[in-house]
Amino acid sequence: MWRRFGDLGFAALVAVVVTAEAIPLVWLIWVVLGSLGHPQHLAWVLAGGVATAALGLAVITAYLLAYQSVSDHRAALVTEARARWVARWLAVVSGSESAPPAPIGRDAVEALLELREALRGSEADRLLELLRRYGVGSALQDRAHGRRVTRRLHALEDLARARAPEALPTLLGAIIDPDRRIQVAAARAAARTIAAVPEPSRRDELAGTLVAALEAARLPYGVLEEVLLLADEAAPALVAAVLAREGASPAFRRAALDTVARLGLLSFASEVARHLRDPDAEVRAAALRAVARTAVLPPGARDAVREALGDPEAFVRIHAAAAARLLPRKEALERLWDRLGDPSWWVRRAAAESLAELGRAGLGTLGPAAGSHPDRYARDMAAQTLRDRVEDVVEAVAG
């Protein structure tokens, strides 16, 4: 807060100094153009311009030094005050000290929000009670409904730290705000808030509501994936709501499948398999990534992986090659041998890496491929992969 207003003051000071310097310069130009016959006037104007410039530089230098000194001192005071409040709130939570009377200042609120964000379990519940007692959540919700964008964004960030379930209606409403910045901040805050809901049934209900709001906002893929990951313990509920939703956008389906891959949500294996034949190529690729990262390929999904190895989109074949190592061993070796000759360098690389991941059998396939594969680019890729995996090759031979 202090630095924000200090920067505004510095900008205003620079504007005043530059304007003050411009006045004698304009007068100098006027004198030079219209009064060349009066050198005495010209000398006075030159002297005034130099003096004004020197004075302006001195003022700016003094301001910068004073600003830095005061700013550092102010930051130290704020840090010290918040550290004291953190210690006091911890004592209140432990029961060794009584809660201070209302109202509390900004430093106390910041310390309370920091602890609420960091702690879990019964201590976090006690901190939430304190936030409610001092009306922090209500005040933040009021600010989130304001007109100034910066003030609303700060309020949404604080609500994300507070993780108060009663703020969800405000957050869900902000997700469909016309301003994209407000939408993103509200979506992040809502995900973190739902993650703090302990009851599974209530969490599932809120997950469905949040997914509907996110779908209505038409947020981009990157934001949707971030929101799903921020949901933490509620991520499975959100993923289930997305994958079960009729007409979910391709970006949302893709984000849900990538969340399955990143978090290793094995319980969604059947849902992942269902999307291996999705009409959208990006979604098919995401489903294949989930299969490869979770290393779970239901028997009924094998045909879909086989088809994906011949997909017209190269980026789909890349992930299909990574997932193909989960096919029955003999078939995996044969199909990856074929993909070594793919027109795309990236697919050839993925096929070679998958073979290397199959251990001795895969390395034993790369050896002949480096010398006798009918495609010369496949031979080069197999040879390069063997050079990159020298330690694995030595271990396989020695074993």
C-alpha positions as CSV (number, residue, x, y, z in Angstrom):
1,M,0.0,0.0,0.0
2,W,2.8,2.4,1.0
3,R,4.8,1.7,-2.1
4,R,1.8,2.2,-4.3
5,F,1.1,5.7,-3.0
6,G,4.8,6.5,-2.9
7,D,5.1,5.6,-6.6
8,L,2.2,7.9,-7.4
9,G,3.9,10.7,-5.5
10,F,7.2,10.2,-7.4
11,A,5.4,10.2,-10.7
12,A,3.6,13.5,-9.7
13,L,6.9,15.0,-8.6
14,V,8.6,14.1,-11.9
15,A,5.7,15.6,-13.9
16,V,6.0,18.9,-11.9
17,V,9.8,19.1,-12.3
18,V,9.7,18.3,-16.1
19,T,7.0,21.0,-16.5
20,A,9.1,23.5,-14.6
21,E,12.1,22.7,-16.8
22,A,10.0,23.0,-19.9
23,I,9.0,26.6,-19.2
24,P,12.5,28.2,-19.4
25,L,13.2,26.0,-22.4
26,V,10.2,27.3,-24.2
27,W,11.1,30.8,-23.3
28,L,14.7,30.1,-24.6
29,I,13.4,29.0,-27.9
30,W,11.2,32.1,-28.1
31,V,14.1,34.4,-27.3
32,V,16.4,32.6,-29.8
33,L,13.9,32.9,-32.6
34,G,12.6,36.4,-31.9
35,S,15.2,38.3,-29.9
36,L,18.6,37.4,-31.4
37,G,19.6,41.0,-31.1
38,H,19.4,41.0,-27.3
39,P,22.2,38.7,-26.1
40,Q,21.8,39.9,-22.5
41,H,18.2,38.5,-22.5
42,L,19.5,35.3,-23.9
43,A,22.1,34.9,-21.2
44,W,19.5,35.4,-18.5
45,V,17.3,32.7,-20.1
46,L,20.2,30.3,-20.4
47,A,21.1,30.8,-16.8
48,G,17.5,30.3,-15.7
49,G,17.2,27.1,-17.7
50,V,20.4,25.6,-16.2
51,A,19.4,26.6,-12.7
52,T,15.9,25.1,-13.1
53,A,17.4,21.9,-14.4
54,A,19.8,21.7,-11.5
55,L,17.1,22.4,-9.0
56,G,14.9,19.8,-10.5
57,L,17.6,17.1,-10.4
58,A,18.4,18.0,-6.8
59,V,14.7,17.7,-5.8
60,I,14.3,14.3,-7.6
61,T,17.4,13.0,-6.0
62,A,16.4,14.1,-2.5
63,Y,12.9,12.6,-3.0
64,L,14.3,9.2,-4.1
65,L,16.7,9.0,-1.1
66,A,14.0,10.0,1.3
67,Y,11.4,7.7,-0.3
68,Q,13.8,4.7,-0.1
69,S,14.6,5.4,3.5
70,V,11.0,6.0,4.6
71,S,9.8,3.0,2.5
72,D,12.3,0.6,4.1
73,H,11.5,1.8,7.6
74,R,7.8,1.5,6.9
75,A,8.2,-2.0,5.5
76,A,10.2,-3.1,8.6
77,L,7.5,-1.7,10.9
78,V,4.8,-3.6,9.0
79,T,6.7,-6.8,9.1
80,E,7.3,-6.5,12.8
81,A,3.7,-5.6,13.5
82,R,2.4,-8.6,11.5
83,A,4.9,-10.9,13.2
84,R,3.5,-9.8,16.6
85,W,0.0,-10.4,15.4
86,V,0.8,-13.9,14.0
87,A,2.2,-14.8,17.4
88,R,-0.8,-13.4,19.2
89,W,-3.3,-15.2,16.9
90,L,-1.5,-18.5,17.4
91,A,-1.8,-17.9,21.2
92,V,-5.5,-17.3,20.7
93,V,-6.0,-20.4,18.7
94,S,-4.1,-22.5,21.2
95,G,-6.3,-21.1,24.0
96,S,-3.5,-19.5,25.9
97,E,-4.7,-16.0,25.3
98,S,-8.1,-14.4,24.8
99,A,-9.2,-12.9,21.5
100,P,-8.7,-9.1,21.2
101,P,-11.8,-6.8,21.2
102,A,-13.2,-5.6,17.9
103,P,-12.4,-3.7,15.7
104,I,-8.9,-4.9,14.7
105,G,-6.5,-3.1,12.4
106,R,-5.2,-4.0,9.0
107,D,-2.0,-5.7,10.3
108,A,-4.2,-8.0,12.5
109,V,-6.4,-8.9,9.5
110,E,-3.4,-9.6,7.3
111,A,-1.8,-11.9,9.9
112,L,-5.2,-13.6,10.4
113,L,-5.5,-14.2,6.6
114,E,-1.9,-15.5,6.4
115,L,-2.5,-18.0,9.1
116,R,-5.9,-19.1,7.6
117,E,-4.1,-19.7,4.3
118,A,-1.3,-21.7,5.8
119,L,-2.9,-23.8,8.5
120,R,-5.3,-26.8,8.1
121,G,-7.5,-28.8,10.4
122,S,-9.0,-27.6,13.6
123,E,-6.7,-24.6,13.8
124,A,-7.9,-23.4,10.4
125,D,-11.5,-23.8,11.6
126,R,-10.8,-21.7,14.7
127,L,-9.2,-19.0,12.4
128,L,-12.3,-19.1,10.2
129,E,-14.4,-18.4,13.4
130,L,-12.3,-15.5,14.2
131,L,-12.6,-14.1,10.7
132,R,-16.4,-14.3,11.1
133,R,-16.3,-12.8,14.5
134,Y,-14.5,-9.7,13.3
135,G,-16.6,-9.4,10.1
136,V,-13.6,-9.7,7.8
137,G,-15.4,-11.9,5.3
138,S,-18.4,-9.6,5.1
139,A,-16.2,-6.6,4.6
140,L,-14.3,-8.3,1.8
141,Q,-17.5,-9.3,0.1
142,D,-18.7,-5.7,0.1
143,R,-15.4,-4.6,-1.5
144,A,-15.7,-7.4,-4.1
145,H,-19.0,-5.8,-5.2
146,G,-17.4,-2.3,-5.6
147,R,-16.7,-0.4,-8.8
148,R,-12.9,0.0,-8.7
149,V,-11.2,-3.0,-10.4
150,T,-8.0,-2.9,-8.3
151,R,-10.0,-2.8,-5.0
152,R,-12.2,-5.7,-6.2
153,L,-9.1,-7.7,-7.2
154,H,-7.5,-7.2,-3.8
155,A,-10.7,-8.2,-2.1
156,L,-11.0,-11.4,-4.2
157,E,-7.4,-12.3,-3.4
158,D,-8.1,-11.9,0.3
159,L,-11.3,-14.0,0.0
160,A,-9.1,-16.7,-1.6
161,R,-7.0,-16.7,1.5
162,A,-9.9,-16.6,3.8
163,R,-11.6,-19.7,2.2
164,A,-14.9,-18.8,3.8
165,P,-17.8,-21.0,2.4
166,E,-20.3,-18.2,2.9
167,A,-18.5,-16.1,0.3
168,L,-19.1,-18.6,-2.5
169,P,-22.3,-16.8,-3.8
170,T,-20.2,-13.6,-4.2
171,L,-17.4,-15.5,-5.9
172,L,-19.7,-17.4,-8.2
173,G,-21.4,-14.2,-9.2
174,A,-18.0,-12.6,-9.9
175,I,-17.0,-15.5,-12.2
176,I,-19.5,-14.2,-14.8
177,D,-18.5,-10.6,-14.4
178,P,-17.9,-8.8,-17.7
179,D,-14.2,-8.0,-16.7
180,R,-12.0,-11.0,-17.5
181,R,-9.6,-10.1,-14.7
182,I,-12.4,-10.3,-12.1
183,Q,-13.5,-13.6,-13.6
184,V,-10.1,-15.2,-13.2
185,A,-9.5,-13.9,-9.7
186,A,-13.0,-15.1,-8.6
187,A,-12.5,-18.5,-10.2
188,R,-9.3,-19.0,-8.3
189,A,-10.8,-17.9,-5.0
190,A,-13.9,-20.2,-5.5
191,A,-11.7,-23.2,-6.2
192,R,-9.6,-22.6,-3.0
193,T,-12.8,-22.0,-1.0
194,I,-14.5,-25.3,-2.1
195,A,-11.3,-27.1,-1.3
196,A,-11.8,-26.0,2.4
197,V,-15.3,-27.5,2.6
198,P,-15.0,-30.7,4.7
199,E,-18.3,-32.5,3.9
200,P,-17.9,-34.6,0.7
201,S,-21.6,-34.3,-0.3
202,R,-21.6,-30.5,0.1
203,R,-18.4,-30.3,-1.8
204,D,-19.8,-32.3,-4.7
205,E,-22.8,-30.0,-4.8
206,L,-20.7,-26.9,-4.8
207,A,-18.4,-28.4,-7.5
208,G,-21.3,-28.8,-9.8
209,T,-22.3,-25.1,-9.3
210,L,-18.8,-23.9,-9.8
211,V,-18.4,-25.9,-13.0
212,A,-21.6,-24.4,-14.4
213,A,-20.3,-20.9,-13.6
214,L,-17.0,-21.6,-15.2
215,E,-18.7,-22.9,-18.3
216,A,-20.8,-19.8,-18.5
217,A,-17.8,-17.6,-18.2
218,R,-16.0,-19.4,-21.2
219,L,-12.6,-19.1,-19.5
220,P,-9.6,-20.3,-21.6
221,Y,-8.0,-23.7,-21.1
222,G,-5.0,-22.5,-19.0
223,V,-7.2,-20.8,-16.4
224,L,-9.6,-23.8,-16.2
225,E,-6.7,-26.2,-15.6
226,E,-5.3,-23.9,-12.9
227,V,-8.6,-23.7,-11.2
228,L,-9.0,-27.4,-11.2
229,L,-5.5,-27.9,-9.7
230,L,-6.1,-25.2,-7.1
231,A,-9.1,-27.1,-5.8
232,D,-6.7,-29.5,-4.1
233,E,-8.8,-32.1,-2.3
234,A,-11.9,-30.9,-4.2
235,A,-10.2,-31.5,-7.6
236,P,-11.8,-35.0,-8.0
237,A,-15.2,-33.6,-7.4
238,L,-14.7,-30.8,-10.0
239,V,-13.2,-33.3,-12.5
240,A,-16.2,-35.6,-12.1
241,A,-18.6,-32.7,-12.6
242,V,-16.8,-31.6,-15.8
243,L,-16.6,-35.1,-17.3
244,A,-20.2,-35.9,-16.5
245,R,-21.5,-32.6,-17.8
246,E,-23.4,-32.8,-21.1
247,G,-22.0,-30.3,-23.7
248,A,-18.9,-29.3,-21.7
249,S,-16.6,-27.3,-23.9
250,P,-13.5,-29.0,-25.4
251,A,-11.2,-26.7,-23.4
252,F,-13.0,-27.8,-20.2
253,R,-12.8,-31.5,-21.0
254,R,-9.1,-31.1,-21.9
255,A,-8.4,-29.3,-18.6
256,A,-10.2,-32.0,-16.6
257,L,-8.2,-34.8,-18.4
258,D,-4.9,-33.0,-17.9
259,T,-5.8,-32.6,-14.2
260,V,-6.4,-36.4,-14.0
261,A,-2.9,-36.8,-15.5
262,R,-1.2,-34.3,-13.2
263,L,-2.8,-35.5,-10.0
264,G,-2.7,-39.2,-10.9
265,L,-6.5,-39.7,-10.3
266,L,-6.7,-43.4,-11.1
267,S,-10.4,-43.6,-10.3
268,F,-11.2,-41.8,-13.6
269,A,-9.7,-44.5,-15.8
270,S,-13.0,-45.3,-17.4
271,E,-13.8,-41.7,-18.1
272,V,-10.4,-41.2,-19.6
273,A,-10.9,-44.2,-21.9
274,R,-14.3,-42.8,-23.0
275,H,-12.5,-39.6,-24.3
276,L,-9.9,-41.4,-26.3
277,R,-12.3,-41.2,-29.3
278,D,-13.4,-37.6,-28.6
279,P,-14.2,-35.7,-31.8
280,D,-11.8,-32.9,-30.7
281,A,-8.1,-33.7,-31.4
282,E,-6.9,-31.7,-28.3
283,V,-9.2,-33.7,-26.1
284,R,-8.0,-37.0,-27.6
285,A,-4.4,-36.0,-26.9
286,A,-5.3,-35.0,-23.3
287,A,-6.9,-38.4,-22.8
288,L,-3.8,-40.2,-24.1
289,R,-1.6,-38.1,-21.8
290,A,-3.7,-39.2,-18.9
291,V,-3.3,-42.8,-19.9
292,A,0.4,-42.5,-20.3
293,R,1.0,-40.7,-17.0
294,T,-1.3,-42.8,-14.9
295,A,-0.1,-46.0,-16.6
296,V,-3.7,-47.3,-16.6
297,L,-5.2,-48.6,-19.8
298,P,-8.4,-50.6,-19.4
299,P,-8.6,-53.6,-21.8
300,G,-11.6,-52.0,-23.6
301,A,-9.6,-48.9,-24.4
302,R,-6.8,-50.7,-26.3
303,D,-8.5,-50.3,-29.7
304,A,-8.7,-46.6,-29.2
305,V,-4.9,-46.4,-28.6
306,R,-4.3,-48.5,-31.7
307,E,-6.4,-46.1,-33.7
308,A,-4.7,-43.1,-32.2
309,L,-1.3,-44.3,-33.4
310,G,-2.6,-43.6,-36.9
311,D,-4.4,-40.4,-36.1
312,P,-4.1,-37.7,-38.8
313,E,-2.9,-35.2,-36.2
314,A,0.8,-35.6,-35.4
315,F,0.4,-34.3,-31.8
316,V,-2.2,-37.0,-31.1
317,R,0.2,-39.7,-32.4
318,I,2.9,-38.3,-30.1
319,H,0.9,-39.1,-27.0
320,A,-0.5,-42.3,-28.6
321,A,3.1,-43.5,-28.9
322,A,3.7,-42.7,-25.2
323,A,0.6,-44.7,-24.3
324,A,1.3,-47.6,-26.6
325,R,3.8,-49.0,-24.2
326,L,0.8,-50.1,-22.1
327,L,-0.4,-52.4,-24.8
328,P,0.4,-56.1,-24.5
329,R,4.2,-56.4,-24.7
330,K,4.6,-58.1,-28.1
331,E,2.1,-55.8,-29.7
332,A,3.6,-52.7,-28.1
333,L,7.0,-53.6,-29.5
334,E,5.6,-54.1,-33.0
335,R,3.5,-51.0,-33.1
336,L,6.3,-48.8,-31.7
337,W,8.7,-50.3,-34.3
338,D,6.3,-49.0,-37.0
339,R,6.0,-45.6,-35.4
340,L,9.8,-45.2,-35.5
341,G,9.2,-44.5,-39.2
342,D,6.5,-41.9,-38.7
343,P,6.8,-38.7,-40.9
344,S,6.9,-36.5,-37.7
345,W,10.3,-36.3,-35.8
346,W,8.4,-35.8,-32.6
347,V,6.4,-39.0,-33.1
348,R,9.6,-41.0,-33.9
349,R,11.1,-39.6,-30.7
350,A,8.1,-40.5,-28.6
351,A,8.1,-44.1,-30.0
352,A,11.8,-44.5,-29.3
353,E,11.4,-43.2,-25.8
354,S,8.5,-45.6,-25.2
355,L,10.6,-48.5,-26.4
356,A,13.4,-47.5,-24.1
357,E,10.9,-47.4,-21.2
358,L,10.0,-51.0,-21.9
359,G,13.4,-52.2,-20.5
360,R,15.4,-55.0,-22.0
361,A,12.8,-55.9,-24.5
362,G,12.4,-52.3,-25.8
363,L,16.1,-51.7,-25.9
364,G,16.5,-55.0,-27.7
365,T,14.1,-53.7,-30.3
366,L,15.9,-50.4,-30.7
367,G,19.2,-52.2,-31.4
368,P,18.0,-54.0,-34.6
369,A,16.0,-50.8,-35.6
370,A,19.2,-48.8,-35.5
371,G,20.7,-51.2,-38.1
372,S,17.9,-52.6,-40.2
373,H,14.8,-50.5,-40.0
374,P,13.6,-49.8,-43.6
375,D,13.3,-46.1,-42.8
376,R,16.6,-44.3,-42.5
377,Y,15.2,-41.6,-40.2
378,A,13.9,-44.4,-37.9
379,R,17.4,-45.9,-37.9
380,D,18.9,-42.5,-36.9
381,M,16.3,-42.1,-34.1
382,A,16.9,-45.6,-32.7
383,A,20.7,-45.1,-32.7
384,Q,20.4,-41.6,-31.1
385,T,18.1,-43.0,-28.3
386,L,20.6,-45.8,-27.6
387,R,23.4,-43.3,-27.3
388,D,21.2,-41.3,-24.9
389,R,20.5,-44.4,-22.9
390,V,24.0,-45.9,-22.6
391,E,23.6,-46.6,-18.9
392,D,20.3,-48.4,-19.5
393,V,21.8,-50.4,-22.3
394,V,24.8,-51.5,-20.2
395,E,22.5,-52.4,-17.3
396,A,20.3,-54.5,-19.6
397,V,23.3,-56.3,-21.1
398,A,24.9,-56.9,-17.7
399,G,21.6,-58.1,-16.2
